[in-house]
Amino acid sequence: MWKLKPYSSRQKGFTLIELMVSISLFSIVMLISMGAILTVVDSNRKSQALRAVMDNLNFALEGMTRNIRFGDNYHCGPSGNISVPSDCPAGGSVLTLRTPDGNLTTYGLVNNRIVKTVNGTDYYVTSPDITVQKMVFYVVGSYPFAIANPSTDVFQPKVLLIISGYSGNKPSIKSTFSLETTLSQRKFDY
């Protein structure tokens, strides 16, 4: 008949407990590694969202600043005759100017997006992924030197623009921004 061999320490293999311990340790290490990988993926998404915001805002501001620098006849604020220059040292939410090609162009904030209005037609300047919470224009020296009192208006027209907001809808990838730039009219105010 069959003889059972006595247990020998030379037999090879793993016991059930050894297998369970090793699988548990492997699972814990993998869980920690997955957490680190997910953190890297979220950081990458946030970085891409921030890059998209900065590219879009850079493009929007470049177009705005070019028109403001080479334009004239700045009218700050929504009230009054927009074709007549108007300062607003206390700040205004809308800026109207005459571009070098002679069009009246207005920059303002509509539905948390920057809008450029040219001859009554609206164009969104920023993408829907960007939420602009605040846009303020400060204008000084907008009156031409010949029209204004020479003793009071001796400044070249300047516009200070402040924009702030955020991008991203989820809190984990939300990035805030705040931009400020000062622009002066390139056309000599004589």
C-alpha positions as CSV (number, residue, x, y, z in Angstrom):
1,M,0.0,0.0,0.0
2,W,0.9,3.5,0.0
3,K,3.2,4.8,2.5
4,L,3.0,8.4,3.6
5,K,6.2,10.1,3.7
6,P,6.9,12.1,6.8
7,Y,6.9,15.9,6.5
8,S,10.3,17.0,5.4
9,S,11.7,20.6,5.6
10,R,13.2,20.0,2.2
11,Q,9.8,20.1,0.4
12,K,9.4,23.2,-1.7
13,G,6.3,25.5,-2.0
14,F,4.4,28.1,-0.1
15,T,1.8,27.7,2.5
16,L,-1.6,29.4,2.2
17,I,-0.7,31.9,4.9
18,E,2.5,32.9,3.1
19,L,0.5,33.5,-0.1
20,M,-2.1,35.5,1.7
21,V,0.5,37.7,3.4
22,S,2.4,38.3,0.1
23,I,-0.8,39.2,-1.8
24,S,-1.9,41.6,0.9
25,L,1.5,43.4,0.9
26,F,1.4,43.5,-2.9
27,S,-2.1,45.0,-2.8
28,I,-1.2,47.7,-0.3
29,V,1.9,48.7,-2.3
30,M,-0.2,48.9,-5.5
31,L,-2.9,50.9,-3.8
32,I,-0.3,53.5,-2.6
33,S,1.2,53.5,-6.1
34,M,-2.2,54.1,-7.8
35,G,-2.8,57.0,-5.4
36,A,0.5,58.6,-6.5
37,I,-0.3,58.0,-10.2
38,L,-3.8,59.6,-9.8
39,T,-2.2,62.6,-8.1
40,V,0.2,63.0,-11.0
41,V,-2.7,62.7,-13.5
42,D,-4.7,65.4,-11.7
43,S,-1.6,67.7,-11.5
44,N,-1.2,67.2,-15.3
45,R,-4.8,68.1,-15.9
46,K,-4.5,71.2,-13.8
47,S,-1.3,72.2,-15.6
48,Q,-2.9,71.8,-19.0
49,A,-6.0,73.8,-17.9
50,L,-3.7,76.6,-16.6
51,R,-1.7,76.5,-19.8
52,A,-4.9,76.8,-21.9
53,V,-6.0,79.7,-19.8
54,M,-2.8,81.5,-20.0
55,D,-2.6,80.9,-23.8
56,N,-6.2,82.2,-24.3
57,L,-5.7,85.2,-22.0
58,N,-2.4,86.0,-23.6
59,F,-4.1,86.0,-27.1
60,A,-7.1,88.0,-25.8
61,L,-4.9,90.6,-24.0
62,E,-2.6,90.9,-27.0
63,G,-5.5,91.8,-29.3
64,M,-7.0,94.2,-26.7
65,T,-3.7,95.9,-26.0
66,R,-2.8,96.3,-29.6
67,N,-6.1,98.0,-30.3
68,I,-5.9,100.2,-27.2
69,R,-2.3,101.3,-27.8
70,F,-2.8,102.2,-31.5
71,G,-6.3,103.5,-31.0
72,D,-7.5,106.8,-29.7
73,N,-10.6,108.6,-28.4
74,Y,-10.9,106.5,-25.3
75,H,-14.4,106.6,-23.6
76,C,-14.5,104.8,-20.3
77,G,-17.9,103.7,-18.9
78,P,-21.2,102.7,-20.5
79,S,-22.9,106.1,-20.2
80,G,-22.7,109.2,-22.4
81,N,-21.7,109.7,-26.0
82,I,-19.3,106.8,-26.6
83,S,-17.7,108.7,-29.5
84,V,-16.5,111.5,-27.1
85,P,-13.4,110.9,-25.0
86,S,-14.1,110.4,-21.3
87,D,-11.7,109.7,-18.4
88,C,-12.6,107.4,-15.4
89,P,-9.9,107.6,-12.8
90,A,-12.2,105.7,-10.4
91,G,-12.6,102.8,-12.8
92,G,-15.1,101.6,-15.3
93,S,-16.4,98.2,-16.6
94,V,-16.5,99.2,-20.3
95,L,-14.0,100.9,-22.6
96,T,-14.8,102.2,-26.0
97,L,-12.2,103.5,-28.4
98,R,-11.6,104.3,-32.1
99,T,-9.3,101.7,-33.6
100,P,-6.7,102.7,-36.3
101,D,-9.1,101.6,-39.0
102,G,-11.7,104.0,-37.7
103,N,-14.1,101.5,-36.2
104,L,-15.6,102.2,-32.7
105,T,-14.7,99.2,-30.6
106,T,-16.1,98.4,-27.1
107,Y,-14.6,96.0,-24.6
108,G,-16.8,94.8,-21.8
109,L,-17.8,91.8,-19.7
110,V,-20.8,89.7,-20.7
111,N,-21.8,86.4,-19.0
112,N,-18.3,86.3,-17.3
113,R,-16.6,86.5,-20.7
114,I,-14.7,89.4,-22.4
115,V,-16.7,90.7,-25.3
116,K,-15.4,92.9,-28.1
117,T,-18.2,94.9,-29.9
118,V,-17.3,96.3,-33.3
119,N,-19.9,98.4,-35.1
120,G,-22.7,96.7,-33.1
121,T,-21.5,93.1,-33.6
122,D,-20.3,91.1,-30.5
123,Y,-17.3,88.9,-30.6
124,Y,-16.3,86.8,-27.6
125,V,-12.6,87.3,-26.9
126,T,-12.2,84.6,-24.2
127,S,-13.1,80.9,-24.3
128,P,-16.1,79.5,-22.3
129,D,-13.6,77.6,-20.2
130,I,-12.5,80.8,-18.6
131,T,-14.6,82.7,-16.1
132,V,-13.7,86.4,-15.8
133,Q,-15.1,87.7,-12.6
134,K,-13.7,91.2,-12.7
135,M,-12.5,93.5,-15.5
136,V,-11.9,97.2,-14.7
137,F,-10.5,100.0,-16.9
138,Y,-8.9,103.1,-15.4
139,V,-8.4,105.9,-18.0
140,V,-6.6,109.2,-17.6
141,G,-5.7,111.8,-20.2
142,S,-8.2,110.7,-22.8
143,Y,-9.0,114.2,-24.0
144,P,-6.8,115.4,-26.9
145,F,-4.5,118.2,-25.9
146,A,-6.0,120.7,-28.3
147,I,-9.5,120.2,-26.9
148,A,-8.7,120.1,-23.2
149,N,-7.4,122.9,-21.1
150,P,-3.7,122.8,-21.8
151,S,-3.0,123.6,-18.2
152,T,-4.9,120.6,-16.9
153,D,-4.4,117.9,-19.5
154,V,-0.7,117.5,-20.2
155,F,-0.7,113.6,-20.0
156,Q,-0.5,111.1,-22.8
157,P,-3.7,108.9,-22.6
158,K,-3.1,105.9,-20.4
159,V,-5.3,102.9,-19.6
160,L,-4.9,100.6,-16.6
161,L,-6.6,97.2,-17.2
162,I,-7.2,94.8,-14.3
163,I,-8.7,91.3,-15.1
164,S,-9.3,88.5,-12.6
165,G,-11.1,85.2,-12.7
166,Y,-10.6,81.4,-12.8
167,S,-10.5,78.4,-15.1
168,G,-11.7,74.9,-14.6
169,N,-15.0,73.8,-13.2
170,K,-13.9,71.1,-10.7
171,P,-12.2,72.3,-7.5
172,S,-9.3,69.9,-8.0
173,I,-8.3,71.6,-11.3
174,K,-9.5,75.1,-10.6
175,S,-6.9,77.8,-11.3
176,T,-7.3,81.4,-10.4
177,F,-5.6,84.3,-12.2
178,S,-5.2,88.1,-11.8
179,L,-3.7,90.2,-14.5
180,E,-2.8,93.9,-14.5
181,T,-1.3,95.9,-17.4
182,T,-0.8,99.6,-18.1
183,L,-1.2,100.8,-21.7
184,S,-0.3,104.2,-23.2
185,Q,-1.5,105.5,-26.5
186,R,1.2,105.3,-29.2
187,K,-0.2,108.1,-31.2
188,F,1.2,111.3,-29.9
189,D,-1.4,113.4,-28.1
190,Y,-0.7,117.0,-29.3
